Amino acid sequence: MISDVLHDAGDEIRRYMNEMPEVYVNHRQRIKLLLDDMDTLRIQLDTPPGDHPTVEQ
């Protein structure tokens, strides 16, 4: 499932950012926004229809 892939990718990105925080210092805020979007989509995909409002992009 895509939600599983998003979860695993998010975990890997967070692990990498914690282990080597100096590598992407200039992109940290953008990466955080990406992770937030990934988490939001993952939650939406894991929530049955009708249990959450539709988020418009």
mmCIF entry with sequence, helices, sheets and N, C-alpha, C, O atoms, coordinates in Angstrom:
data_MODEL
# 
_entry.id   MODEL 
# 
_entity.id                         1 
_entity.type                       polymer 
_entity.pdbx_number_of_molecules   1 
# 
_entity_poly.entity_id                      1 
_entity_poly.type                           'polypeptide(L)' 
_entity_poly.nstd_linkage                   no 
_entity_poly.nstd_monomer                   no 
_entity_poly.pdbx_seq_one_letter_code       MISDVLHDAGDEIRRYMNEMPEVYVNHRQRIKLLLDDMDTLRIQLDTPPGDHPTVEQ 
_entity_poly.pdbx_seq_one_letter_code_can   MISDVLHDAGDEIRRYMNEMPEVYVNHRQRIKLLLDDMDTLRIQLDTPPGDHPTVEQ 
_entity_poly.pdbx_strand_id                 A 
# 
loop_
_entity_poly_seq.entity_id 
_entity_poly_seq.num 
_entity_poly_seq.mon_id 
_entity_poly_seq.hetero 
1 1  MET n 
1 2  ILE n 
1 3  SER n 
1 4  ASP n 
1 5  VAL n 
1 6  LEU n 
1 7  HIS n 
1 8  ASP n 
1 9  ALA n 
1 10 GLY n 
1 11 ASP n 
1 12 GLU n 
1 13 ILE n 
1 14 ARG n 
1 15 ARG n 
1 16 TYR n 
1 17 MET n 
1 18 ASN n 
1 19 GLU n 
1 20 MET n 
1 21 PRO n 
1 22 GLU n 
1 23 VAL n 
1 24 TYR n 
1 25 VAL n 
1 26 ASN n 
1 27 HIS n 
1 28 ARG n 
1 29 GLN n 
1 30 ARG n 
1 31 ILE n 
1 32 LYS n 
1 33 LEU n 
1 34 LEU n 
1 35 LEU n 
1 36 ASP n 
1 37 ASP n 
1 38 MET n 
1 39 ASP n 
1 40 THR n 
1 41 LEU n 
1 42 ARG n 
1 43 ILE n 
1 44 GLN n 
1 45 LEU n 
1 46 ASP n 
1 47 THR n 
1 48 PRO n 
1 49 PRO n 
1 50 GLY n 
1 51 ASP n 
1 52 HIS n 
1 53 PRO n 
1 54 THR n 
1 55 VAL n 
1 56 GLU n 
1 57 GLN n 
# 
_struct_asym.id          A 
_struct_asym.entity_id   1 
# 
loop_
_struct_conf.conf_type_id 
_struct_conf.id 
_struct_conf.pdbx_PDB_helix_id 
_struct_conf.beg_label_comp_id 
_struct_conf.beg_label_asym_id 
_struct_conf.beg_label_seq_id 
_struct_conf.pdbx_beg_PDB_ins_code 
_struct_conf.end_label_comp_id 
_struct_conf.end_label_asym_id 
_struct_conf.end_label_seq_id 
_struct_conf.pdbx_end_PDB_ins_code 
_struct_conf.beg_auth_comp_id 
_struct_conf.beg_auth_asym_id 
_struct_conf.beg_auth_seq_id 
_struct_conf.end_auth_comp_id 
_struct_conf.end_auth_asym_id 
_struct_conf.end_auth_seq_id 
_struct_conf.pdbx_PDB_helix_class 
_struct_conf.details 
_struct_conf.pdbx_PDB_helix_length 
HELX_P HELX_P1 AA1 ILE A 2  ? GLU A 19 ? ILE A 2  GLU A 19 1 ? 18 
HELX_P HELX_P2 AA2 VAL A 25 ? HIS A 27 ? VAL A 25 HIS A 27 5 ? 3  
HELX_P HELX_P3 AA3 ARG A 28 ? ASP A 46 ? ARG A 28 ASP A 46 1 ? 19 
# 
_struct_conf_type.id          HELX_P 
_struct_conf_type.criteria    ? 
_struct_conf_type.reference   ? 
# 
loop_
_atom_site.group_PDB 
_atom_site.id 
_atom_site.type_symbol 
_atom_site.label_atom_id 
_atom_site.label_alt_id 
_atom_site.label_comp_id 
_atom_site.label_asym_id 
_atom_site.label_entity_id 
_atom_site.label_seq_id 
_atom_site.pdbx_PDB_ins_code 
_atom_site.Cartn_x 
_atom_site.Cartn_y 
_atom_site.Cartn_z 
_atom_site.occupancy 
_atom_site.B_iso_or_equiv 
_atom_site.pdbx_formal_charge 
_atom_site.auth_seq_id 
_atom_site.auth_comp_id 
_atom_site.auth_asym_id 
_atom_site.auth_atom_id 
_atom_site.pdbx_PDB_model_num 
ATOM 1   N N  . MET A 1 1  ? 0.825   -1.177 0.000  1.00 0.00 ? 1  MET A N  1 
ATOM 2   C CA . MET A 1 1  ? 0.000   0.000  0.000  1.00 0.00 ? 1  MET A CA 1 
ATOM 3   C C  . MET A 1 1  ? 0.875   1.249  0.000  1.00 0.00 ? 1  MET A C  1 
ATOM 4   O O  . MET A 1 1  ? 1.985   1.256  0.532  1.00 0.00 ? 1  MET A O  1 
ATOM 5   N N  . ILE A 1 2  ? 0.348   2.293  -0.606 1.00 0.00 ? 2  ILE A N  1 
ATOM 6   C CA . ILE A 1 2  ? 1.093   3.545  -0.662 1.00 0.00 ? 2  ILE A CA 1 
ATOM 7   C C  . ILE A 1 2  ? 1.325   4.093  0.743  1.00 0.00 ? 2  ILE A C  1 
ATOM 8   O O  . ILE A 1 2  ? 2.380   4.665  1.017  1.00 0.00 ? 2  ILE A O  1 
ATOM 9   N N  . SER A 1 3  ? 0.353   3.925  1.632  1.00 0.00 ? 3  SER A N  1 
ATOM 10  C CA . SER A 1 3  ? 0.529   4.441  2.995  1.00 0.00 ? 3  SER A CA 1 
ATOM 11  C C  . SER A 1 3  ? 1.718   3.768  3.689  1.00 0.00 ? 3  SER A C  1 
ATOM 12  O O  . SER A 1 3  ? 2.421   4.412  4.469  1.00 0.00 ? 3  SER A O  1 
ATOM 13  N N  . ASP A 1 4  ? 1.946   2.498  3.416  1.00 0.00 ? 4  ASP A N  1 
ATOM 14  C CA . ASP A 1 4  ? 3.106   1.802  3.986  1.00 0.00 ? 4  ASP A CA 1 
ATOM 15  C C  . ASP A 1 4  ? 4.416   2.365  3.426  1.00 0.00 ? 4  ASP A C  1 
ATOM 16  O O  . ASP A 1 4  ? 5.388   2.545  4.160  1.00 0.00 ? 4  ASP A O  1 
ATOM 17  N N  . VAL A 1 5  ? 4.428   2.636  2.139  1.00 0.00 ? 5  VAL A N  1 
ATOM 18  C CA . VAL A 1 5  ? 5.627   3.204  1.505  1.00 0.00 ? 5  VAL A CA 1 
ATOM 19  C C  . VAL A 1 5  ? 5.912   4.591  2.072  1.00 0.00 ? 5  VAL A C  1 
ATOM 20  O O  . VAL A 1 5  ? 7.063   4.922  2.358  1.00 0.00 ? 5  VAL A O  1 
ATOM 21  N N  . LEU A 1 6  ? 4.861   5.406  2.235  1.00 0.00 ? 6  LEU A N  1 
ATOM 22  C CA . LEU A 1 6  ? 5.043   6.737  2.812  1.00 0.00 ? 6  LEU A CA 1 
ATOM 23  C C  . LEU A 1 6  ? 5.575   6.653  4.242  1.00 0.00 ? 6  LEU A C  1 
ATOM 24  O O  . LEU A 1 6  ? 6.451   7.423  4.634  1.00 0.00 ? 6  LEU A O  1 
ATOM 25  N N  . HIS A 1 7  ? 5.043   5.724  5.003  1.00 0.00 ? 7  HIS A N  1 
ATOM 26  C CA . HIS A 1 7  ? 5.507   5.536  6.387  1.00 0.00 ? 7  HIS A CA 1 
ATOM 27  C C  . HIS A 1 7  ? 6.978   5.157  6.421  1.00 0.00 ? 7  HIS A C  1 
ATOM 28  O O  . HIS A 1 7  ? 7.763   5.758  7.155  1.00 0.00 ? 7  HIS A O  1 
ATOM 29  N N  . ASP A 1 8  ? 7.350   4.167  5.632  1.00 0.00 ? 8  ASP A N  1 
ATOM 30  C CA . ASP A 1 8  ? 8.737   3.706  5.613  1.00 0.00 ? 8  ASP A CA 1 
ATOM 31  C C  . ASP A 1 8  ? 9.687   4.798  5.121  1.00 0.00 ? 8  ASP A C  1 
ATOM 32  O O  . ASP A 1 8  ? 10.768  4.989  5.678  1.00 0.00 ? 8  ASP A O  1 
ATOM 33  N N  . ALA A 1 9  ? 9.277   5.507  4.077  1.00 0.00 ? 9  ALA A N  1 
ATOM 34  C CA . ALA A 1 9  ? 10.117  6.580  3.540  1.00 0.00 ? 9  ALA A CA 1 
ATOM 35  C C  . ALA A 1 9  ? 10.283  7.692  4.577  1.00 0.00 ? 9  ALA A C  1 
ATOM 36  O O  . ALA A 1 9  ? 11.384  8.211  4.763  1.00 0.00 ? 9  ALA A O  1 
ATOM 37  N N  . GLY A 1 10 ? 9.198   8.054  5.247  1.00 0.00 ? 10 GLY A N  1 
ATOM 38  C CA . GLY A 1 10 ? 9.272   9.083  6.279  1.00 0.00 ? 10 GLY A CA 1 
ATOM 39  C C  . GLY A 1 10 ? 10.209  8.679  7.404  1.00 0.00 ? 10 GLY A C  1 
ATOM 40  O O  . GLY A 1 10 ? 10.998  9.495  7.880  1.00 0.00 ? 10 GLY A O  1 
ATOM 41  N N  . ASP A 1 11 ? 10.128  7.432  7.831  1.00 0.00 ? 11 ASP A N  1 
ATOM 42  C CA . ASP A 1 11 ? 11.031  6.940  8.874  1.00 0.00 ? 11 ASP A CA 1 
ATOM 43  C C  . ASP A 1 11 ? 12.489  7.027  8.434  1.00 0.00 ? 11 ASP A C  1 
ATOM 44  O O  . ASP A 1 11 ? 13.354  7.435  9.210  1.00 0.00 ? 11 ASP A O  1 
ATOM 45  N N  . GLU A 1 12 ? 12.757  6.648  7.203  1.00 0.00 ? 12 GLU A N  1 
ATOM 46  C CA . GLU A 1 12 ? 14.131  6.687  6.686  1.00 0.00 ? 12 GLU A CA 1 
ATOM 47  C C  . GLU A 1 12 ? 14.648  8.122  6.576  1.00 0.00 ? 12 GLU A C  1 
ATOM 48  O O  . GLU A 1 12 ? 15.796  8.403  6.921  1.00 0.00 ? 12 GLU A O  1 
ATOM 49  N N  . ILE A 1 13 ? 13.802  9.018  6.097  1.00 0.00 ? 13 ILE A N  1 
ATOM 50  C CA . ILE A 1 13 ? 14.216  10.423 5.981  1.00 0.00 ? 13 ILE A CA 1 
ATOM 51  C C  . ILE A 1 13 ? 14.498  10.992 7.362  1.00 0.00 ? 13 ILE A C  1 
ATOM 52  O O  . ILE A 1 13 ? 15.505  11.673 7.557  1.00 0.00 ? 13 ILE A O  1 
ATOM 53  N N  . ARG A 1 14 ? 13.620  10.721 8.324  1.00 0.00 ? 14 ARG A N  1 
ATOM 54  C CA . ARG A 1 14 ? 13.833  11.228 9.687  1.00 0.00 ? 14 ARG A CA 1 
ATOM 55  C C  . ARG A 1 14 ? 15.100  10.639 10.305 1.00 0.00 ? 14 ARG A C  1 
ATOM 56  O O  . ARG A 1 14 ? 15.857  11.347 10.969 1.00 0.00 ? 14 ARG A O  1 
ATOM 57  N N  . ARG A 1 15 ? 15.326  9.360  10.087 1.00 0.00 ? 15 ARG A N  1 
ATOM 58  C CA . ARG A 1 15 ? 16.534  8.722  10.618 1.00 0.00 ? 15 ARG A CA 1 
ATOM 59  C C  . ARG A 1 15 ? 17.778  9.378  10.034 1.00 0.00 ? 15 ARG A C  1 
ATOM 60  O O  . ARG A 1 15 ? 18.719  9.700  10.760 1.00 0.00 ? 15 ARG A O  1 
ATOM 61  N N  . TYR A 1 16 ? 17.777  9.572  8.740  1.00 0.00 ? 16 TYR A N  1 
ATOM 62  C CA . TYR A 1 16 ? 18.918  10.184 8.072  1.00 0.00 ? 16 TYR A CA 1 
ATOM 63  C C  . TYR A 1 16 ? 19.136  11.609 8.574  1.00 0.00 ? 16 TYR A C  1 
ATOM 64  O O  . TYR A 1 16 ? 20.272  12.011 8.827  1.00 0.00 ? 16 TYR A O  1 
ATOM 65  N N  . MET A 1 17 ? 18.057  12.371 8.719  1.00 0.00 ? 17 MET A N  1 
ATOM 66  C CA . MET A 1 17 ? 18.180  13.751 9.189  1.00 0.00 ? 17 MET A CA 1 
ATOM 67  C C  . MET A 1 17 ? 18.710  13.808 10.619 1.00 0.00 ? 17 MET A C  1 
ATOM 68  O O  . MET A 1 17 ? 19.429  14.742 10.975 1.00 0.00 ? 17 MET A O  1 
ATOM 69  N N  . ASN A 1 18 ? 18.361  12.819 11.440 1.00 0.00 ? 18 ASN A N  1 
ATOM 70  C CA . ASN A 1 18 ? 18.866  12.784 12.810 1.00 0.00 ? 18 ASN A CA 1 
ATOM 71  C C  . ASN A 1 18 ? 20.318  12.350 12.876 1.00 0.00 ? 18 ASN A C  1 
ATOM 72  O O  . ASN A 1 18 ? 21.078  12.850 13.706 1.00 0.00 ? 18 ASN A O  1 
ATOM 73  N N  . GLU A 1 19 ? 20.711  11.429 12.017 1.00 0.00 ? 19 GLU A N  1 
ATOM 74  C CA . GLU A 1 19 ? 22.085  10.925 12.028 1.00 0.00 ? 19 GLU A CA 1 
ATOM 75  C C  . GLU A 1 19 ? 23.073  11.902 11.404 1.00 0.00 ? 19 GLU A C  1 
ATOM 76  O O  . GLU A 1 19 ? 24.234  11.967 11.809 1.00 0.00 ? 19 GLU A O  1 
ATOM 77  N N  . MET A 1 20 ? 22.605  12.662 10.415 1.00 0.00 ? 20 MET A N  1 
ATOM 78  C CA . MET A 1 20 ? 23.492  13.576 9.708  1.00 0.00 ? 20 MET A CA 1 
ATOM 79  C C  . MET A 1 20 ? 22.799  14.933 9.508  1.00 0.00 ? 20 MET A C  1 
ATOM 80  O O  . MET A 1 20 ? 22.539  15.332 8.373  1.00 0.00 ? 20 MET A O  1 
ATOM 81  N N  . PRO A 1 21 ? 22.502  15.636 10.600 1.00 0.00 ? 21 PRO A N  1 
ATOM 82  C CA . PRO A 1 21 ? 21.722  16.869 10.501 1.00 0.00 ? 21 PRO A CA 1 
ATOM 83  C C  . PRO A 1 21 ? 22.404  17.979 9.704  1.00 0.00 ? 21 PRO A C  1 
ATOM 84  O O  . PRO A 1 21 ? 21.735  18.883 9.203  1.00 0.00 ? 21 PRO A O  1 
ATOM 85  N N  . GLU A 1 22 ? 23.708  17.919 9.585  1.00 0.00 ? 22 GLU A N  1 
ATOM 86  C CA . GLU A 1 22 ? 24.438  18.984 8.895  1.00 0.00 ? 22 GLU A CA 1 
ATOM 87  C C  . GLU A 1 22 ? 24.375  18.882 7.371  1.00 0.00 ? 22 GLU A C  1 
ATOM 88  O O  . GLU A 1 22 ? 24.707  19.841 6.674  1.00 0.00 ? 22 GLU A O  1 
ATOM 89  N N  . VAL A 1 23 ? 23.955  17.740 6.854  1.00 0.00 ? 23 VAL A N  1 
ATOM 90  C CA . VAL A 1 23 ? 24.003  17.512 5.408  1.00 0.00 ? 23 VAL A CA 1 
ATOM 91  C C  . VAL A 1 23 ? 23.015  18.386 4.644  1.00 0.00 ? 23 VAL A C  1 
ATOM 92  O O  . VAL A 1 23 ? 23.374  18.970 3.622  1.00 0.00 ? 23 VAL A O  1 
ATOM 93  N N  . TYR A 1 24 ? 21.794  18.483 5.117  1.00 0.00 ? 24 TYR A N  1 
ATOM 94  C CA . TYR A 1 24 ? 20.766  19.228 4.388  1.00 0.00 ? 24 TYR A CA 1 
ATOM 95  C C  . TYR A 1 24 ? 20.260  20.429 5.179  1.00 0.00 ? 24 TYR A C  1 
ATOM 96  O O  . TYR A 1 24 ? 19.060  20.704 5.188  1.00 0.00 ? 24 TYR A O  1 
ATOM 97  N N  . VAL A 1 25 ? 21.154  21.135 5.834  1.00 0.00 ? 25 VAL A N  1 
ATOM 98  C CA . VAL A 1 25 ? 20.785  22.278 6.665  1.00 0.00 ? 25 VAL A CA 1 
ATOM 99  C C  . VAL A 1 25 ? 19.968  23.290 5.862  1.00 0.00 ? 25 VAL A C  1 
ATOM 100 O O  . VAL A 1 25 ? 18.976  23.822 6.360  1.00 0.00 ? 25 VAL A O  1 
ATOM 101 N N  . ASN A 1 26 ? 20.378  23.554 4.636  1.00 0.00 ? 26 ASN A N  1 
ATOM 102 C CA . ASN A 1 26 ? 19.703  24.568 3.816  1.00 0.00 ? 26 ASN A CA 1 
ATOM 103 C C  . ASN A 1 26 ? 18.330  24.121 3.321  1.00 0.00 ? 26 ASN A C  1 
ATOM 104 O O  . ASN A 1 26 ? 17.557  24.938 2.820  1.00 0.00 ? 26 ASN A O  1 
ATOM 105 N N  . HIS A 1 27 ? 18.024  22.847 3.456  1.00 0.00 ? 27 HIS A N  1 
ATOM 106 C CA . HIS A 1 27 ? 16.761  22.312 2.963  1.00 0.00 ? 27 HIS A CA 1 
ATOM 107 C C  . HIS A 1 27 ? 15.879  21.759 4.077  1.00 0.00 ? 27 HIS A C  1 
ATOM 108 O O  . HIS A 1 27 ? 14.825  21.182 3.806  1.00 0.00 ? 27 HIS A O  1 
ATOM 109 N N  . ARG A 1 28 ? 16.295  21.927 5.309  1.00 0.00 ? 28 ARG A N  1 
ATOM 110 C CA . ARG A 1 28 ? 15.596  21.316 6.442  1.00 0.00 ? 28 ARG A CA 1 
ATOM 111 C C  . ARG A 1 28 ? 14.115  21.709 6.495  1.00 0.00 ? 28 ARG A C  1 
ATOM 112 O O  . ARG A 1 28 ? 13.266  20.841 6.701  1.00 0.00 ? 28 ARG A O  1 
ATOM 113 N N  . GLN A 1 29 ? 13.788  22.978 6.316  1.00 0.00 ? 29 GLN A N  1 
ATOM 114 C CA . GLN A 1 29 ? 12.393  23.413 6.404  1.00 0.00 ? 29 GLN A CA 1 
ATOM 115 C C  . GLN A 1 29 ? 11.562  22.785 5.286  1.00 0.00 ? 29 GLN A C  1 
ATOM 116 O O  . GLN A 1 29 ? 10.433  22.354 5.518  1.00 0.00 ? 29 GLN A O  1 
ATOM 117 N N  . ARG A 1 30 ? 12.111  22.734 4.093  1.00 0.00 ? 30 ARG A N  1 
ATOM 118 C CA . ARG A 1 30 ? 11.377  22.133 2.967  1.00 0.00 ? 30 ARG A CA 1 
ATOM 119 C C  . ARG A 1 30 ? 11.160  20.632 3.191  1.00 0.00 ? 30 ARG A C  1 
ATOM 120 O O  . ARG A 1 30 ? 10.097  20.099 2.874  1.00 0.00 ? 30 ARG A O  1 
ATOM 121 N N  . ILE A 1 31 ? 12.166  19.963 3.735  1.00 0.00 ? 31 ILE A N  1 
ATOM 122 C CA . ILE A 1 31 ? 12.038  18.532 4.032  1.00 0.00 ? 31 ILE A CA 1 
ATOM 123 C C  . ILE A 1 31 ? 10.974  18.312 5.103  1.00 0.00 ? 31 ILE A C  1 
ATOM 124 O O  . ILE A 1 31 ? 10.195  17.362 5.018  1.00 0.00 ? 31 ILE A O  1 
ATOM 125 N N  . LYS A 1 32 ? 10.938  19.189 6.116  1.00 0.00 ? 32 LYS A N  1 
ATOM 126 C CA . LYS A 1 32 ? 9.910   19.070 7.151  1.00 0.00 ? 32 LYS A CA 1 
ATOM 127 C C  . LYS A 1 32 ? 8.516   19.215 6.548  1.00 0.00 ? 32 LYS A C  1 
ATOM 128 O O  . LYS A 1 32 ? 7.609   18.460 6.897  1.00 0.00 ? 32 LYS A O  1 
ATOM 129 N N  . LEU A 1 33 ? 8.340   20.178 5.646  1.00 0.00 ? 33 LEU A N  1 
ATOM 130 C CA . LEU A 1 33 ? 7.045   20.354 4.990  1.00 0.00 ? 33 LEU A CA 1 
ATOM 131 C C  . LEU A 1 33 ? 6.674   19.101 4.182  1.00 0.00 ? 33 LEU A C  1 
ATOM 132 O O  . LEU A 1 33 ? 5.520   18.673 4.192  1.00 0.00 ? 33 LEU A O  1 
ATOM 133 N N  . LEU A 1 34 ? 7.643   18.527 3.495  1.00 0.00 ? 34 LEU A N  1 
ATOM 134 C CA . LEU A 1 34 ? 7.408   17.306 2.731  1.00 0.00 ? 34 LEU A CA 1 
ATOM 135 C C  . LEU A 1 34 ? 6.966   16.172 3.659  1.00 0.00 ? 34 LEU A C  1 
ATOM 136 O O  . LEU A 1 34 ? 6.006   15.461 3.360  1.00 0.00 ? 34 LEU A O  1 
ATOM 137 N N  . LEU A 1 35 ? 7.660   16.005 4.776  1.00 0.00 ? 35 LEU A N  1 
ATOM 138 C CA . LEU A 1 35 ? 7.301   14.962 5.732  1.00 0.00 ? 35 LEU A CA 1 
ATOM 139 C C  . LEU A 1 35 ? 5.895   15.185 6.291  1.00 0.00 ? 35 LEU A C  1 
ATOM 140 O O  . LEU A 1 35 ? 5.134   14.234 6.465  1.00 0.00 ? 35 LEU A O  1 
ATOM 141 N N  . ASP A 1 36 ? 5.558   16.437 6.568  1.00 0.00 ? 36 ASP A N  1 
ATOM 142 C CA . ASP A 1 36 ? 4.203   16.743 7.055  1.00 0.00 ? 36 ASP A CA 1 
ATOM 143 C C  . ASP A 1 36 ? 3.160   16.349 6.010  1.00 0.00 ? 36 ASP A C  1 
ATOM 144 O O  . ASP A 1 36 ? 2.134   15.758 6.347  1.00 0.00 ? 36 ASP A O  1 
ATOM 145 N N  . ASP A 1 37 ? 3.421   16.675 4.742  1.00 0.00 ? 37 ASP A N  1 
ATOM 146 C CA . ASP A 1 37 ? 2.487   16.308 3.667  1.00 0.00 ? 37 ASP A CA 1 
ATOM 147 C C  . ASP A 1 37 ? 2.380   14.796 3.521  1.00 0.00 ? 37 ASP A C  1 
ATOM 148 O O  . ASP A 1 37 ? 1.288   14.263 3.317  1.00 0.00 ? 37 ASP A O  1 
ATOM 149 N N  . MET A 1 38 ? 3.513   14.105 3.623  1.00 0.00 ? 38 MET A N  1 
ATOM 150 C CA . MET A 1 38 ? 3.500   12.650 3.528  1.00 0.00 ? 38 MET A CA 1 
ATOM 151 C C  . MET A 1 38 ? 2.673   12.048 4.653  1.00 0.00 ? 38 MET A C  1 
ATOM 152 O O  . MET A 1 38 ? 1.892   11.124 4.424  1.00 0.00 ? 38 MET A O  1 
ATOM 153 N N  . ASP A 1 39 ? 2.837   12.568 5.877  1.00 0.00 ? 39 ASP A N  1 
ATOM 154 C CA . ASP A 1 39 ? 2.076   12.065 7.025  1.00 0.00 ? 39 ASP A CA 1 
ATOM 155 C C  . ASP A 1 39 ? 0.582   12.329 6.848  1.00 0.00 ? 39 ASP A C  1 
ATOM 156 O O  . ASP A 1 39 ? -0.245  11.470 7.155  1.00 0.00 ? 39 ASP A O  1 
ATOM 157 N N  . THR A 1 40 ? 0.239   13.514 6.355  1.00 0.00 ? 40 THR A N  1 
ATOM 158 C CA . THR A 1 40 ? -1.166  13.853 6.141  1.00 0.00 ? 40 THR A CA 1 
ATOM 159 C C  . THR A 1 40 ? -1.802  12.915 5.122  1.00 0.00 ? 40 THR A C  1 
ATOM 160 O O  . THR A 1 40 ? -2.899  12.402 5.345  1.00 0.00 ? 40 THR A O  1 
ATOM 161 N N  . LEU A 1 41 ? -1.125  12.694 4.021  1.00 0.00 ? 41 LEU A N  1 
ATOM 162 C CA . LEU A 1 41 ? -1.659  11.798 2.998  1.00 0.00 ? 41 LEU A CA 1 
ATOM 163 C C  . LEU A 1 41 ? -1.759  10.373 3.515  1.00 0.00 ? 41 LEU A C  1 
ATOM 164 O O  . LEU A 1 41 ? -2.741  9.681  3.246  1.00 0.00 ? 41 LEU A O  1 
ATOM 165 N N  . ARG A 1 42 ? -0.760  9.933  4.247  1.00 0.00 ? 42 ARG A N  1 
ATOM 166 C CA . ARG A 1 42 ? -0.779  8.573  4.802  1.00 0.00 ? 42 ARG A CA 1 
ATOM 167 C C  . ARG A 1 42 ? -1.979  8.382  5.715  1.00 0.00 ? 42 ARG A C  1 
ATOM 168 O O  . ARG A 1 42 ? -2.657  7.357  5.637  1.00 0.00 ? 42 ARG A O  1 
ATOM 169 N N  . ILE A 1 43 ? -2.250  9.347  6.571  1.00 0.00 ? 43 ILE A N  1 
ATOM 170 C CA . ILE A 1 43 ? -3.397  9.266  7.477  1.00 0.00 ? 43 ILE A CA 1 
ATOM 171 C C  . ILE A 1 43 ? -4.698  9.244  6.682  1.00 0.00 ? 43 ILE A C  1 
ATOM 172 O O  . ILE A 1 43 ? -5.611  8.482  6.999  1.00 0.00 ? 43 ILE A O  1 
ATOM 173 N N  . GLN A 1 44 ? -4.780  10.075 5.656  1.00 0.00 ? 44 GLN A N  1 
ATOM 174 C CA . GLN A 1 44 ? -5.988  10.089 4.827  1.00 0.00 ? 44 GLN A CA 1 
ATOM 175 C C  . GLN A 1 44 ? -6.196  8.745  4.140  1.00 0.00 ? 44 GLN A C  1 
ATOM 176 O O  . GLN A 1 44 ? -7.321  8.249  4.071  1.00 0.00 ? 44 GLN A O  1 
ATOM 177 N N  . LEU A 1 45 ? -5.121  8.156  3.635  1.00 0.00 ? 45 LEU A N  1 
ATOM 178 C CA . LEU A 1 45 ? -5.231  6.864  2.960  1.00 0.00 ? 45 LEU A CA 1 
ATOM 179 C C  . LEU A 1 45 ? -5.631  5.747  3.922  1.00 0.00 ? 45 LEU A C  1 
ATOM 180 O O  . LEU A 1 45 ? -6.284  4.783  3.522  1.00 0.00 ? 45 LEU A O  1 
ATOM 181 N N  . ASP A 1 46 ? -5.238  5.877  5.184  1.00 0.00 ? 46 ASP A N  1 
ATOM 182 C CA . ASP A 1 46 ? -5.540  4.848  6.180  1.00 0.00 ? 46 ASP A CA 1 
ATOM 183 C C  . ASP A 1 46 ? -6.893  5.046  6.859  1.00 0.00 ? 46 ASP A C  1 
ATOM 184 O O  . ASP A 1 46 ? -7.332  4.185  7.620  1.00 0.00 ? 46 ASP A O  1 
ATOM 185 N N  . THR A 1 47 ? -7.553  6.164  6.595  1.00 0.00 ? 47 THR A N  1 
ATOM 186 C CA . THR A 1 47 ? -8.837  6.463  7.215  1.00 0.00 ? 47 THR A CA 1 
ATOM 187 C C  . THR A 1 47 ? -9.964  6.078  6.260  1.00 0.00 ? 47 THR A C  1 
ATOM 188 O O  . THR A 1 47 ? -9.947  6.471  5.094  1.00 0.00 ? 47 THR A O  1 
ATOM 189 N N  . PRO A 1 48 ? -10.935 5.317  6.739  1.00 0.00 ? 48 PRO A N  1 
ATOM 190 C CA . PRO A 1 48 ? -12.047 4.918  5.872  1.00 0.00 ? 48 PRO A CA 1 
ATOM 191 C C  . PRO A 1 48 ? -12.794 6.136  5.318  1.00 0.00 ? 48 PRO A C  1 
ATOM 192 O O  . PRO A 1 48 ? -12.874 7.166  5.986  1.00 0.00 ? 48 PRO A O  1 
ATOM 193 N N  . PRO A 1 49 ? -13.334 6.027  4.115  1.00 0.00 ? 49 PRO A N  1 
ATOM 194 C CA . PRO A 1 49 ? -14.088 7.130  3.520  1.00 0.00 ? 49 PRO A CA 1 
ATOM 195 C C  . PRO A 1 49 ? -15.217 7.583  4.445  1.00 0.00 ? 49 PRO A C  1 
ATOM 196 O O  . PRO A 1 49 ? -15.868 6.771  5.103  1.00 0.00 ? 49 PRO A O  1 
ATOM 197 N N  . GLY A 1 50 ? -15.429 8.882  4.477  1.00 0.00 ? 50 GLY A N  1 
ATOM 198 C CA . GLY A 1 50 ? -16.492 9.440  5.293  1.00 0.00 ? 50 GLY A CA 1 
ATOM 199 C C  . GLY A 1 50 ? -16.088 9.746  6.723  1.00 0.00 ? 50 GLY A C  1 
ATOM 200 O O  . GLY A 1 50 ? -16.837 10.399 7.450  1.00 0.00 ? 50 GLY A O  1 
ATOM 201 N N  . ASP A 1 51 ? -14.897 9.280  7.145  1.00 0.00 ? 51 ASP A N  1 
ATOM 202 C CA . ASP A 1 51 ? -14.441 9.532  8.511  1.00 0.00 ? 51 ASP A CA 1 
ATOM 203 C C  . ASP A 1 51 ? -13.570 10.767 8.641  1.00 0.00 ? 51 ASP A C  1 
ATOM 204 O O  . ASP A 1 51 ? -13.177 11.129 9.750  1.00 0.00 ? 51 ASP A O  1 
ATOM 205 N N  . HIS A 1 52 ? -13.258 11.424 7.524  1.00 0.00 ? 52 HIS A N  1 
ATOM 206 C CA . HIS A 1 52 ? -12.459 12.634 7.572  1.00 0.00 ? 52 HIS A CA 1 
ATOM 207 C C  . HIS A 1 52 ? -12.861 13.560 6.418  1.00 0.00 ? 52 HIS A C  1 
ATOM 208 O O  . HIS A 1 52 ? -13.321 13.102 5.372  1.00 0.00 ? 52 HIS A O  1 
ATOM 209 N N  . PRO A 1 53 ? -12.681 14.863 6.627  1.00 0.00 ? 53 PRO A N  1 
ATOM 210 C CA . PRO A 1 53 ? -13.035 15.796 5.556  1.00 0.00 ? 53 PRO A CA 1 
ATOM 211 C C  . PRO A 1 53 ? -12.023 15.719 4.420  1.00 0.00 ? 53 PRO A C  1 
ATOM 212 O O  . PRO A 1 53 ? -10.854 15.408 4.646  1.00 0.00 ? 53 PRO A O  1 
ATOM 213 N N  . THR A 1 54 ? -12.466 15.998 3.218  1.00 0.00 ? 54 THR A N  1 
ATOM 214 C CA . THR A 1 54 ? -11.583 16.018 2.066  1.00 0.00 ? 54 THR A CA 1 
ATOM 215 C C  . THR A 1 54 ? -10.697 17.256 2.151  1.00 0.00 ? 54 THR A C  1 
ATOM 216 O O  . THR A 1 54 ? -11.186 18.353 2.422  1.00 0.00 ? 54 THR A O  1 
ATOM 217 N N  . VAL A 1 55 ? -9.408  17.086 1.922  1.00 0.00 ? 55 VAL A N  1 
ATOM 218 C CA . VAL A 1 55 ? -8.468  18.194 1.910  1.00 0.00 ? 55 VAL A CA 1 
ATOM 219 C C  . VAL A 1 55 ? -8.236  18.602 0.475  1.00 0.00 ? 55 VAL A C  1 
ATOM 220 O O  . VAL A 1 55 ? -7.812  17.791 -0.347 1.00 0.00 ? 55 VAL A O  1 
ATOM 221 N N  . GLU A 1 56 ? -8.512  19.865 0.168  1.00 0.00 ? 56 GLU A N  1 
ATOM 222 C CA . GLU A 1 56 ? -8.304  20.359 -1.186 1.00 0.00 ? 56 GLU A CA 1 
ATOM 223 C C  . GLU A 1 56 ? -6.881  20.821 -1.359 1.00 0.00 ? 56 GLU A C  1 
ATOM 224 O O  . GLU A 1 56 ? -6.295  21.400 -0.445 1.00 0.00 ? 56 GLU A O  1 
ATOM 225 N N  . GLN A 1 57 ? -6.322  20.572 -2.519 1.00 0.00 ? 57 GLN A N  1 
ATOM 226 C CA . GLN A 1 57 ? -4.950  21.001 -2.824 1.00 0.00 ? 57 GLN A CA 1 
ATOM 227 C C  . GLN A 1 57 ? -4.955  22.165 -3.766 1.00 0.00 ? 57 GLN A C  1 
ATOM 228 O O  . GLN A 1 57 ? -3.892  22.663 -4.137 1.00 0.00 ? 57 GLN A O  1 
# 
